[in-house]
Amino acid sequence: MHPENEHLTHAWNILIGFLIYEIKDAYLSHIRHVRSNSVPHILEGYRLDFRKGSKSRESFEDDSIAE
């Protein structure tokens, strides 16, 4: 290979590597942002399910006492 071709190939390798790094970084940043926004909703849903479960347990206990 000619020295010019080697230099050009090296420059393209650096550019492609940089682009891959930036795309990966942007993707991971997006995923982190989406997950951090979704966590409060998951926790809130869990709390609602837990409250529903405790109410149903109370009504179940009340039914068994009434018998």
Buried (B, 14 or more C-beta within 10 A) or exposed (E): EEEEEEEEEEEEEEEEEEEEEEEEEEEEEEEEEEEEEEEEEEEEEEEEEEEEEEEEEEEEEEEEEEE
